[in-house]
Amino acid sequence: MSTTTTTPVTDTQRTLRGVLRLDAAASGALGVAAAAGAGVLDTLLGLSTPLLLGVGVFLVVYATGLVLLAARPAIPHPATWVVVLGNSAWVLMSVGLAVGAWEQLTVLGAVVVLAQAAAVAVFADLQWATGLRRR
């Protein structure tokens, strides 16, 4: 007779898992839109086609990683830190892009970049609150 042990899934883990999945869905959708629509979005947003393609591919890969992380039996504490810090860095870079002179953003481009930065900041905060703060 064998005994198996399972790691109990707490409400906090369930909530973190849900936030990671939402982040994955948003990142994946934005990534597909950026990559598939790069040729049109470049003019509308004032972002270069190579930047949109690169960001799009990165976001699809990132979303896949989040889905895999959320599917783990227990979400490792260090992995949660990587996601929170990565999202925080993304927010800072997005704000820098919107206010800096690296790209000649249109007004719509600045609004889109800042809006997605705000959404990512919310994800980072929720991921920190559910995955790190209570430990």
C-alpha positions, -999 to +999 in steps of 0.1 A: +000+000+000+014+034-009+008+067+006+007+098-014+009+133-001-003+163-018+004+199-012-028+216+001-039+244-021-047+275+000-072+302-009-042+325-014-027+300-039-060+298-057-062+336-059-026+339-071-033+312-097-063+332-110-043+365-111-015+347-130-041+333-155-057+368-160-022+382-166-015+355-191-047+361-209-041+399-211-004+394-220-012+368-247-040+389-262-018+420-263+011+400-277-010+385-305-025+419-314+010+436-314+026+409-335-003+403-359-011+440-363+023+455-363+021+468-398-011+487-390-004+496-354+030+512-361+013+542-378-016+544-353+006+542-322+039+557-334+058+525-325+082+509-349+071+476-366+102+458-352+094+469-317+058+458-320+068+424-334+094+419-307+071+429-279+043+408-294+065+376-295+079+383-260+044+387-246+031+354-261+061+336-247+056+353-213+019+344-213+028+308-219+052+309-190+025+323-167+000+296-178+026+269-169+034+286-136-002+288-127-007+251-135+020+240-110+007+221-079+024+248-057+036+282-070+071+287-058+078+318-039+109+328-060+089+324-092+063+348-078+091+373-071+103+370-107+068+377-120+062+407-097+096+422-104+093+416-141+059+433-142+072+462-122+101+466-146+076+465-175+056+493-159+087+515-155+099+508-190+065+516-204+062+549-186+098+557-198+087+549-234+056+571-231+075+601-217+109+595-233+120+603-269+129+567-280+098+564-302+076+592-316+044+580-300+011+594-312-014+606-286-032+572-291+001+554-287+009+572-254-026+564-241-023+527-251+012+524-236+002+541-203-031+521-201-014+488-204+013+499-179-015+507-154-031+473-160+003+456-155+008+476-123-025+462-110-014+427-119+020+432-101+002+445-070-023+416-069+005+391-075+025+406-047-005+408-024-016+372-030+017+355-035+042+374-013+028+397+012+011+370+033+042+348+036 
